[in-house]
């Protein structure tokens, strides 16, 4: 992961298993919501209007810059292959002509599951051949990945980093043409900022969201937090501990000498009439009080009320 650090830092300074369709109708519906960056004529709903041809799968190779999909199990490919053998291939794959590999004629842009399923059954592969550049092919691939329901944040992050490493696409293109916000892109790249020893401990980030990865990377800047995070690596790996639970665990661990304070986190405080006044939360490594919306609307809406509440809090917290 360290090799891509410079690229990522330069920019920042500026799980469900795949569902196999049971009919051609289901497969068409699955892809009807896809957006293909800035070329509306090539959306899935319009691809059927383009010229579809059938080719031998032996002539096709997968782009070397494509990251392997972790959820493409033999079982899922077999199930799709059985379905395609019965009802046919509902949606074509996208390929482009290429002689990069001897004996091959086409590079697969997207449609890896259909390609592998057709290959398994010895079927011809329905494709649309596009005359596009490396950059355009990468953008098509990323758009398809970004819109796929069962794609994970980590898979998308890995694909982005591989393409950035090869200088095929730029971060600005991801924002402008794929529609991923800068904030989301920053989170996706945060996997690369997690220290090596923690990466080794967690090992598999498939179930780790980009929000959790971003928080872990931030916590890891304080080296004393790394051993604490390693303690819960298995829970992070399984997805059992997301950002909120990681935050709570680290706070409790650091405040185990003060169990009363640790027990307050997450608790809500009500008045004698049962109205919520405030709740205890964690911000960074510190506890904080968050006032309820209703209290804020009725008591924190004018200068006099704020002065009274501030004075009371100050009196309660002042050292005797």
C-alpha positions as CSV (number, residue, x, y, z in Angstrom):
1,X,0.0,0.0,0.0
2,X,2.9,2.4,0.7
3,X,3.8,2.7,-3.0
4,X,0.7,4.7,-3.7
5,X,1.0,7.0,-0.7
6,X,2.6,9.9,-2.6
7,X,-0.1,10.0,-5.3
8,X,-2.9,10.0,-2.7
9,X,-1.3,12.6,-0.4
10,X,-0.8,14.9,-3.3
11,X,-4.4,14.8,-4.2
12,X,-5.6,15.2,-0.6
13,X,-3.5,18.2,0.0
14,X,-5.1,19.9,-3.0
15,X,-21.4,-6.7,1.4
16,X,-23.7,-8.7,0.0
17,X,-22.9,-11.7,-2.4
18,X,-23.8,-11.1,-6.0
19,X,-27.4,-11.8,-6.8
20,X,-27.8,-14.1,-9.8
21,X,-30.8,-13.1,-12.0
22,X,-33.4,-15.7,-12.5
23,X,-34.5,-14.4,-15.9
24,X,-33.4,-12.1,-18.6
25,X,-35.9,-9.6,-17.3
26,X,-34.3,-9.5,-13.9
27,X,-30.9,-9.0,-15.3
28,X,-32.1,-6.1,-17.4
29,X,-33.7,-4.5,-14.4
30,X,-30.5,-4.9,-12.4
31,X,-28.5,-2.6,-14.8
32,X,-31.2,-0.1,-15.7
33,X,-30.1,2.4,-13.1
34,X,-26.4,2.6,-14.2
35,X,-24.9,5.9,-15.2
36,X,-21.9,5.8,-17.6
37,X,-20.1,9.0,-16.7
38,X,-20.7,11.7,-19.3
39,X,-21.8,9.7,-22.3
40,X,-25.5,9.1,-22.0
41,X,-25.7,7.3,-25.3
42,X,-23.8,4.4,-23.8
43,X,-26.0,3.7,-20.8
44,X,-27.3,0.2,-20.3
45,X,-30.8,1.3,-21.5
46,X,-29.3,2.4,-24.8
47,X,-26.6,-0.2,-25.2
48,X,-29.2,-2.6,-26.7
49,X,-29.6,-0.1,-29.6
50,X,-25.8,-0.4,-30.4
51,X,-24.5,-3.2,-32.7
52,X,-24.2,-6.4,-30.7
53,X,-22.0,-9.1,-32.0
54,X,-21.1,-12.6,-30.7
55,X,-17.5,-13.5,-30.3
56,X,-15.5,-16.5,-28.9
57,X,-14.5,-16.0,-25.3
58,X,-11.0,-17.4,-26.2
59,X,-10.4,-14.1,-28.1
60,X,-11.1,-12.0,-25.0
61,X,-8.7,-11.0,-22.2
62,X,-9.4,-9.0,-19.0
63,X,-7.7,-5.6,-18.7
64,X,-4.5,-6.0,-16.7
65,X,-5.4,-2.8,-14.8
66,X,-8.6,-4.3,-13.5
67,X,-8.7,-5.4,-9.9
68,X,-10.0,-8.9,-9.2
69,X,-13.5,-8.9,-7.8
70,X,-13.4,-10.7,-4.4
71,X,-17.1,-11.8,-4.5
72,X,-16.8,-13.6,-7.8
73,X,-17.0,-17.1,-6.4
74,X,-17.1,-20.3,-8.4
75,X,-20.6,-20.8,-7.1
76,X,-21.9,-17.4,-8.3
77,X,-20.3,-17.8,-11.7
78,X,-21.8,-21.3,-12.0
79,X,-25.2,-20.1,-11.1
80,X,-25.1,-17.3,-13.7
81,X,-23.7,-19.7,-16.3
82,X,-26.7,-22.0,-15.7
83,X,-29.1,-19.1,-16.0
84,X,-27.5,-17.8,-19.2
85,X,-27.6,-21.3,-20.7
86,X,-31.4,-21.4,-20.1
87,X,-32.5,-17.8,-21.0
88,X,-29.5,-16.4,-22.8
89,X,-27.3,-13.4,-22.1
90,X,-29.6,-10.5,-21.6
91,X,-27.0,-7.7,-21.5
92,X,-23.9,-7.5,-23.7
93,X,-20.5,-6.9,-22.3
94,X,-18.3,-4.0,-23.5
95,X,-15.0,-4.7,-25.2
96,X,-12.5,-2.9,-27.4
97,X,-10.1,-4.2,-30.0
98,X,-6.6,-4.8,-28.7
99,X,-3.6,-6.9,-29.7
100,X,-1.8,-6.4,-26.4
101,X,-1.8,-10.1,-25.7
102,X,-0.8,-12.5,-28.5
103,X,-3.7,-14.6,-29.8
104,X,-6.3,-12.3,-28.3
105,X,-8.4,-9.7,-30.2
106,X,-10.5,-8.0,-27.5
107,X,-10.0,-6.4,-24.1
108,X,-12.9,-6.7,-21.8
109,X,-14.0,-3.3,-20.5
110,X,-16.8,-4.5,-18.2
111,X,-19.0,-7.6,-17.9
112,X,-16.6,-9.9,-16.1
113,X,-19.2,-12.1,-14.6
114,X,-21.0,-12.7,-17.9
115,X,-17.7,-13.3,-19.7
116,X,-16.6,-15.9,-17.1
117,X,-20.1,-17.5,-17.2
118,X,-20.1,-17.7,-21.0
119,X,-16.6,-19.2,-20.9
120,X,-17.6,-21.8,-18.4
121,X,-20.5,-23.0,-20.6
122,X,-18.6,-22.7,-23.9
123,X,-21.1,-20.1,-25.1
124,X,-20.5,-17.2,-27.5
125,X,-20.2,-13.9,-25.7
126,X,-22.5,-11.0,-26.7
127,X,-20.5,-7.8,-26.8
128,X,-20.5,-4.3,-28.1
129,X,-17.2,-3.2,-29.5
130,X,-16.1,0.4,-28.7
131,X,-13.3,2.3,-30.2
132,X,-12.1,4.0,-27.0
133,X,-8.8,5.1,-25.3
134,X,-7.3,3.7,-22.2
135,X,-8.7,6.6,-20.3
136,X,-12.2,6.2,-21.6
137,X,-12.1,2.4,-20.9
138,X,-11.1,3.1,-17.3
139,X,-13.9,5.6,-16.8
140,X,-16.4,3.1,-18.2
141,X,-15.1,0.5,-15.8
142,X,-15.2,2.8,-12.8
143,X,-18.7,4.0,-13.6
144,X,-19.9,0.4,-13.8
145,X,-18.1,-0.4,-10.5
146,X,-19.5,2.6,-8.8
147,X,-23.1,1.8,-9.7
148,X,-22.9,-2.0,-9.0
149,X,-24.9,-2.7,-5.9
150,X,-22.7,-5.4,-4.5
151,X,-19.4,-3.6,-5.0
152,X,-17.6,-2.8,-1.7
153,X,-15.8,0.5,-0.8
154,X,-12.5,-1.4,-0.6
155,X,-12.9,-2.9,-4.1
156,X,-13.7,0.5,-5.6
157,X,-10.7,2.0,-3.6
158,X,-8.4,-0.7,-4.9
159,X,-9.5,-0.1,-8.5
160,X,-9.0,3.6,-8.2
161,X,-5.6,3.3,-6.7
162,X,-4.4,0.9,-9.4
163,X,-5.6,3.3,-12.2
164,X,-4.0,6.3,-10.4
165,X,-0.7,4.3,-10.2
166,X,-0.8,3.7,-13.9
167,X,-1.6,7.4,-14.6
168,X,-4.6,6.3,-16.7
169,X,-7.2,8.6,-14.9
170,X,-6.9,11.6,-12.7
171,X,-8.7,12.4,-9.4
172,X,-10.4,15.3,-11.0
173,X,-11.9,13.1,-13.7
174,X,-13.3,10.8,-11.0
175,X,-15.1,13.8,-9.5
176,X,-16.3,15.3,-12.8
177,X,-17.1,12.3,-14.8
178,X,-17.9,9.5,-12.4
179,X,-19.8,11.7,-9.9
180,X,-17.9,10.7,-6.8
181,X,-17.5,13.7,-4.5
182,X,-14.2,14.9,-3.2
183,X,-15.2,14.0,0.3
184,X,-16.2,10.4,-0.8
185,X,-13.0,10.1,-2.8
186,X,-10.9,11.1,0.2
187,X,-12.6,8.4,2.3
188,X,-12.0,5.8,-0.5
189,X,-8.3,6.6,-0.5
190,X,-8.0,6.5,3.3
191,X,-7.4,2.7,3.1
192,X,-3.9,3.6,1.8
193,X,-3.2,5.7,4.9
194,X,-3.7,2.9,7.4
195,X,-0.3,1.8,9.0
196,X,1.2,-1.4,7.7
197,X,1.0,-3.3,11.1
198,X,-2.8,-2.5,11.3
199,X,-3.3,-3.6,7.6
200,X,-1.6,-6.9,8.5
201,X,-3.8,-7.4,11.5
202,X,-7.1,-6.6,9.8
203,X,-5.9,-8.3,6.6
204,X,-9.3,-8.3,4.7
205,X,-11.0,-4.9,4.3
206,X,-14.0,-6.2,2.2
207,X,-16.4,-5.5,5.1
208,X,-14.7,-2.3,6.3
209,X,-16.5,0.8,5.0
210,X,-14.6,3.8,3.8
211,X,-16.0,5.9,6.7
212,X,-14.5,3.3,9.1
213,X,-11.2,3.2,7.2
214,X,-11.0,7.0,7.3
215,X,-11.6,7.0,11.1
216,X,-9.0,4.3,11.7
217,X,-6.4,6.1,9.6
218,X,-7.1,9.3,11.6
219,X,-6.8,7.4,14.9
220,X,-3.6,5.8,13.8
221,X,-1.8,9.1,13.5
222,X,-1.5,8.8,17.3
223,X,0.7,5.8,17.5
224,X,-0.6,4.8,21.0
225,X,-3.9,4.0,19.3
226,X,-2.5,1.4,17.0
227,X,-2.1,-1.4,19.6
228,X,-5.7,-0.7,20.8
229,X,-7.0,-1.0,17.2
230,X,-5.0,-4.3,16.7
231,X,-6.9,-5.7,19.7
232,X,-10.2,-5.4,17.8
233,X,-8.8,-6.2,14.3
234,X,-11.0,-9.3,14.0
235,X,-14.1,-7.3,14.8
236,X,-13.2,-4.6,12.3
237,X,-12.5,-7.2,9.7
238,X,-15.9,-8.9,10.2
239,X,-17.8,-5.5,10.0
240,X,-19.0,-6.0,13.6
241,X,-17.1,-2.8,14.6
242,X,-17.8,0.2,12.4
243,X,-16.8,3.8,13.0
244,X,-19.1,4.3,16.1
245,X,-18.1,1.1,17.9
246,X,-14.4,1.6,17.1
247,X,-14.6,5.2,18.5
248,X,-16.4,3.9,21.7
249,X,-13.9,1.1,22.2
250,X,-10.9,3.3,21.9
251,X,-12.4,5.9,24.2
252,X,-13.3,3.3,26.8
253,X,-9.9,1.7,26.6
254,X,-8.2,5.0,27.2
255,X,-10.5,5.9,30.1
256,X,-10.6,2.5,31.8
257,X,-9.2,4.2,34.9
258,X,-12.4,6.3,34.9
259,X,-15.2,3.8,34.4
260,X,-17.9,6.3,35.4
261,X,-17.0,8.6,32.6
262,X,-16.8,5.7,30.1
263,X,-20.2,4.5,31.2
264,X,-21.8,7.9,30.4
265,X,-20.9,7.8,26.7
266,X,-24.1,7.2,24.7
267,X,-26.4,7.9,27.7
268,X,-29.3,10.4,27.4
269,X,-30.2,12.8,30.2
270,X,-33.9,13.7,30.8
271,X,-35.6,16.3,33.0
272,X,-38.3,15.5,35.6
273,X,-41.0,15.5,32.9
274,X,-39.2,13.0,30.7
275,X,-38.0,15.5,28.2
276,X,-34.6,14.9,26.6
277,X,-32.1,17.6,27.7
278,X,-28.8,16.3,26.3
279,X,-26.7,13.2,25.6
280,X,-23.1,12.3,26.1
281,X,-21.0,11.6,22.9
282,X,-17.4,11.2,21.9
283,X,-15.7,13.8,19.7
284,X,-12.2,12.8,18.9
285,X,-10.8,11.4,22.2
286,X,-12.9,13.7,24.4
287,X,-16.4,13.3,25.9
288,X,-18.9,16.0,24.9
289,X,-22.5,17.1,25.7
290,X,-24.9,17.4,22.8
291,X,-28.1,19.3,23.6
292,X,-31.4,18.1,22.2
293,X,-33.0,19.9,19.3
294,X,-36.0,20.9,21.3
295,X,-33.8,22.4,24.1
296,X,-31.7,24.2,21.5
297,X,-34.8,25.7,19.9
298,X,-36.4,26.9,23.2
299,X,-33.4,27.8,25.4
300,X,-30.4,28.5,23.1
301,X,-32.2,30.9,20.8
302,X,-31.4,34.2,22.5
303,X,-28.4,35.8,24.2
304,X,-29.9,35.9,27.7
305,X,-30.7,32.2,27.8
306,X,-27.3,31.3,26.6
307,X,-25.6,33.5,29.2
308,X,-27.7,31.8,32.0
309,X,-26.9,28.3,30.8
310,X,-23.2,29.1,30.3
311,X,-23.0,30.5,33.8
312,X,-24.7,27.4,35.3
313,X,-22.3,25.1,33.4
314,X,-19.3,27.1,34.5
315,X,-20.4,27.1,38.1
316,X,-20.9,23.3,38.0
317,X,-17.6,22.6,36.4
318,X,-15.4,25.1,38.3
319,X,-12.9,23.7,40.7
320,X,-13.8,24.3,44.4
